[in-house]
Amino acid sequence: MPTLPLYRFLFATLALAFAAGCTTLLEQSAPTTAGNAAWDAQLERWPPVDALLLGEQHDAAAHQQWQRHTVQWLAARQRLAALVLEMAPEGAGTDGLPPDADAAQVRAALQWDEQAWPWDRYAPVVMAAVAAGVPVRGGNLPRSQMPQAMRDAALDTHLPPAALARQRTAIEEGHCGLVPAQRLMPMVRIQLARDARMARAVQAAHRPGRTVLLVAGFGHVQRSLGVPTWLPSDFTSKVAIAQAGQARPAIESEADYIHRTPALTPHDPCAELRERWPGPPPAP
């Protein structure tokens, strides 16, 4: 990495973490299938919807297992229209690949970024859809378009003021309070632009009588803040959010279903950063 002034290095590091799906404060969990019976029952109770939005903690292995189970459950009933991923850019997809395509072919088709998203973590989810003959498509804002999104003040009016303030606070806290104040709104705009792109990808994958499955970080699927706010009112959807350990009431109110998994080992990467840099980096 080239030598950078401290604030540029820190901002670049935080921005990369944000682009990779929101900073998390927990380590990977042990495998578990607990809760699948309750989840299956809920899927049976719900009427068919155009989209099912699954929110995860990126580093919780139980959440990717839940996603794979959901892919297989819907595919087995011929109800899965497509799998849309936050983990791949909009425009990338496996359309045209055969069900027996190998991992290398799938990764190339999805323009997979291993540095941002460890393939081993998501391969079982993705390959389950491919094996079922279901297209897997990227939904995220391409990184090359992020600078433009950061300058797009039109995004500022999408959410009501109170919701926009909550989004700004979530991003500030998610980045350890180390992002300079003048950088926060551009990062909020990236979040909004990413949600808009995922909503567009979900709608583009729609097939009558089937459900598009979106896999994304839980911040992206919240009812009042994320992808649902970009979907038209006649496009039906359900939101399910996986939470490791005790779900926060604020999160519970944003979902139609909370999928609980075992708590993870606490790990706070912010502590190390704050020890090295006790205050926010200076503005450029």
NORTATA-V355642 format. One record per residue. RES is the residue in one letter. OMEGA is omega in radians with two decimals (* if undefined). Layout:
res: {RES:RES}
omega: {OMEGA:OMEGA}
This chain:
res: {M:P:T:L:P:L:Y:R:F:L:F:A:T:L:A:L:A:F:A:A:G:C:T:T:L:L:E:Q:S:A:P:T:T:A:G:N:A:A:W:D:A:Q:L:E:R:W:P:P:V:D:A:L:L:L:G:E:Q:H:D:A:A:A:H:Q:Q:W:Q:R:H:T:V:Q:W:L:A:A:R:Q:R:L:A:A:L:V:L:E:M:A:P:E:G:A:G:T:D:G:L:P:P:D:A:D:A:A:Q:V:R:A:A:L:Q:W:D:E:Q:A:W:P:W:D:R:Y:A:P:V:V:M:A:A:V:A:A:G:V:P:V:R:G:G:N:L:P:R:S:Q:M:P:Q:A:M:R:D:A:A:L:D:T:H:L:P:P:A:A:L:A:R:Q:R:T:A:I:E:E:G:H:C:G:L:V:P:A:Q:R:L:M:P:M:V:R:I:Q:L:A:R:D:A:R:M:A:R:A:V:Q:A:A:H:R:P:G:R:T:V:L:L:V:A:G:F:G:H:V:Q:R:S:L:G:V:P:T:W:L:P:S:D:F:T:S:K:V:A:I:A:Q:A:G:Q:A:R:P:A:I:E:S:E:A:D:Y:I:H:R:T:P:A:L:T:P:H:D:P:C:A:E:L:R:E:R:W:P:G:P:P:P:A:P}
omega: {3.12:3.13:-3.13:2.94:-3.04:-3.05:3.13:3.12:-3.12:-3.13:3.12:3.13:-3.14:3.14:3.11:3.10:3.13:3.13:-3.12:2.99:3.02:-3.12:3.09:-3.03:-3.04:3.10:-3.08:-3.12:3.03:3.14:3.09:3.04:-3.13:3.08:-3.10:3.14:3.12:3.12:3.10:3.14:3.12:3.09:3.11:-3.09:-3.09:2.99:3.11:3.12:3.13:-3.10:3.02:-3.04:-3.14:3.11:-3.08:2.77:-2.92:-3.05:3.12:-3.08:3.13:-3.12:3.06:3.05:3.08:3.12:3.11:3.11:-3.12:3.06:-3.08:-3.14:-3.12:-3.11:-3.12:-3.13:3.13:-3.09:-3.06:3.14:-3.10:3.00:3.11:-3.02:2.89:-2.96:3.11:-3.08:3.05:-3.10:3.07:3.13:-3.09:3.12:-3.14:3.08:3.11:3.12:3.14:3.07:-3.13:-3.05:-3.13:3.11:-3.11:3.13:3.13:-3.11:-3.12:-3.09:-3.00:3.12:-3.06:-3.13:-3.13:-3.03:3.12:-3.08:-3.10:-3.12:-3.02:-3.11:-3.12:3.12:-3.07:-3.05:3.06:3.11:3.13:-3.12:3.12:-3.12:-3.10:3.12:3.04:-3.04:3.04:3.12:-2.99:3.03:3.10:-3.07:-3.13:-3.11:-3.12:3.12:3.10:3.13:-3.13:-3.12:-3.02:-3.11:3.10:3.12:-3.06:-3.06:-3.07:-3.12:2.98:-3.07:-3.10:3.13:3.10:3.10:3.08:3.11:3.13:3.12:3.14:-3.13:3.10:-3.13:-3.14:3.12:2.94:-3.12:-3.05:3.11:3.11:-3.05:-3.09:3.11:-3.03:-3.09:3.04:3.13:3.02:3.14:3.07:3.11:3.14:3.14:3.10:3.10:3.14:3.14:3.12:3.09:3.13:3.12:3.11:-3.14:-3.13:-3.11:-3.05:3.00:-3.11:3.10:3.12:-3.05:2.99:-3.14:3.06:3.03:-3.09:3.01:-3.01:3.09:-3.09:-3.05:-3.11:-3.03:-3.00:-3.04:-2.87:-3.06:-3.12:-3.12:3.14:-3.13:3.11:-3.04:-3.13:3.08:-2.99:-3.12:2.98:3.14:3.04:-3.09:3.06:3.12:3.09:-3.09:-3.07:3.10:3.10:3.14:-3.13:3.10:-3.13:-3.11:-3.09:-3.02:3.01:-3.11:3.04:3.11:-3.06:3.07:-3.10:3.09:3.14:3.10:-3.12:3.09:-3.04:3.12:3.12:-3.09:-3.14:3.14:-3.11:3.09:-3.13:-3.11:-3.01:3.11:3.11:3.12:-3.13:3.09:3.11:*}
